[in-house]
Amino acid sequence: RKDIVQMICKAKSGHPGGSLSAADIVTALYFSEMNIDPKNPKMEGRDRFVLSKGHAAPVLYSALAERGYFDRELLDTLRAYGSPLQGHPDMKKLPGIEISTGSLGQGLSVANGMALAARMSGESYRTYVLMGDGELQEGQVWEAAMSAAHFKLDSICAFIDSNNLQIDGNVDKIMGVEPLDKKWEAFGWNVIVIDGHNFQEIFDALDKAKETKGQPTVIIAKTVKGKGVSFMENVCGFHGVAPTCDETERAIVELERVSEI
């Protein structure tokens, strides 16, 4: 989370709110769950991760740097001209990025393709995809959801970063998507609802997803936009606005206090 606010502040551009809300999910995946090798990003049989909400790239960049995919000094170049750390992930410029994302609603379709490829080639890797709840307003998501259930893609585990805020305001006021659990169940998915900031609940859900056969799993993670920074939490304005230098200093103090606890 410190990386997120610092790199966005330096870039004077970026999306802190949804990056902070997804930090615990991405941490669980990259530091415990996924079978990956930073020294061999294209390793055969590696698990795949698709950041469908590509504007949350800072959280992914921080995780990749911490895992050793590239030098941490690159984090200071977020959104700079010529930097491989673009505003949205680019698979052609940075190791560890499985697919370029940013146009919302497309990630689950890509994940379906990865899961089908694994089945056709006889591989056992799993595919994880992270979507935002506002992103679920895109119709393509539901076409992909229908397809994943139809083809029984049980190697797919999707996360919904359900923080109920998007760039224009509350998700339920702009275009309501609830009840998410019942909708995904109706589409044939195994549904798990958790606190997206509780690591034990995240790991338990991931275990249940691996045990589920014959249907894909969606983990609806209830989260807080801007989590960890008091003045950003549940504030729509920090969806895509960089913190000032003073705000960043305040945020770092708060985050360091939490890490000490």
Secondary structure in CASP SS format (residue, H / E / C, confidence):
PFRMAT SS
TARGET T0000
AUTHOR 0000-0000-0000
METHOD secondary structure of the structure
MODEL  1
R C 1.00
K H 1.00
D H 1.00
I H 1.00
V H 1.00
Q H 1.00
M H 1.00
I H 1.00
C H 1.00
K H 1.00
A H 1.00
K C 1.00
S C 1.00
G C 1.00
H C 1.00
P H 1.00
G H 1.00
G H 1.00
S H 1.00
L H 1.00
S H 1.00
A C 1.00
A H 1.00
D H 1.00
I H 1.00
V H 1.00
T H 1.00
A H 1.00
L H 1.00
Y H 1.00
F H 1.00
S H 1.00
E H 1.00
M C 1.00
N C 1.00
I C 1.00
D C 1.00
P C 1.00
K C 1.00
N C 1.00
P C 1.00
K C 1.00
M C 1.00
E C 1.00
G C 1.00
R C 1.00
D C 1.00
R E 1.00
F E 1.00
V E 1.00
L E 1.00
S C 1.00
K C 1.00
G H 1.00
H H 1.00
A H 1.00
A H 1.00
P H 1.00
V H 1.00
L H 1.00
Y H 1.00
S H 1.00
A H 1.00
L H 1.00
A H 1.00
E H 1.00
R H 1.00
G C 1.00
Y C 1.00
F C 1.00
D C 1.00
R H 1.00
E H 1.00
L H 1.00
L H 1.00
D H 1.00
T H 1.00
L C 1.00
R C 1.00
A C 1.00
Y C 1.00
G C 1.00
S C 1.00
P C 1.00
L C 1.00
Q C 1.00
G C 1.00
H C 1.00
P C 1.00
D C 1.00
M C 1.00
K C 1.00
K C 1.00
L C 1.00
P C 1.00
G C 1.00
I C 1.00
E C 1.00
I C 1.00
S C 1.00
T C 1.00
G C 1.00
S C 1.00
L C 1.00
G C 1.00
Q C 1.00
G H 1.00
L H 1.00
S H 1.00
V H 1.00
A H 1.00
N H 1.00
G H 1.00
M H 1.00
A H 1.00
L H 1.00
A H 1.00
A H 1.00
R H 1.00
M H 1.00
S H 1.00
G C 1.00
E C 1.00
S C 1.00
Y C 1.00
R C 1.00
T E 1.00
Y E 1.00
V E 1.00
L E 1.00
M E 1.00
G E 1.00
D C 1.00
G H 1.00
E H 1.00
L H 1.00
Q H 1.00
E C 1.00
G H 1.00
Q H 1.00
V H 1.00
W H 1.00
E H 1.00
A H 1.00
A H 1.00
M H 1.00
S H 1.00
A H 1.00
A H 1.00
H H 1.00
F C 1.00
K C 1.00
L C 1.00
D C 1.00
S C 1.00
I E 1.00
C E 1.00
A E 1.00
F E 1.00
I E 1.00
D E 1.00
S E 1.00
N C 1.00
N C 1.00
L E 1.00
Q E 1.00
I C 1.00
D C 1.00
G E 1.00
N E 1.00
V H 1.00
D H 1.00
K H 1.00
I H 1.00
M H 1.00
G C 1.00
V C 1.00
E C 1.00
P C 1.00
L H 1.00
D H 1.00
K H 1.00
K H 1.00
W H 1.00
E H 1.00
A H 1.00
F C 1.00
G C 1.00
W C 1.00
N E 1.00
V E 1.00
I E 1.00
V E 1.00
I E 1.00
D E 1.00
G C 1.00
H C 1.00
N C 1.00
F H 1.00
Q H 1.00
E H 1.00
I H 1.00
F H 1.00
D H 1.00
A H 1.00
L H 1.00
D H 1.00
K H 1.00
A H 1.00
K H 1.00
E H 1.00
T C 1.00
K C 1.00
G C 1.00
Q C 1.00
P C 1.00
T E 1.00
V E 1.00
I E 1.00
I E 1.00
A E 1.00
K E 1.00
T C 1.00
V C 1.00
K C 1.00
G C 1.00
K C 1.00
G C 1.00
V C 1.00
S C 1.00
F C 1.00
M C 1.00
E C 1.00
N C 1.00
V C 1.00
C H 1.00
G H 1.00
F H 1.00
H C 1.00
G C 1.00
V C 1.00
A C 1.00
P C 1.00
T C 1.00
C H 1.00
D H 1.00
E H 1.00
T H 1.00
E H 1.00
R H 1.00
A H 1.00
I H 1.00
V H 1.00
E H 1.00
L H 1.00
E H 1.00
R H 1.00
V H 1.00
S H 1.00
E H 1.00
I C 1.00
END
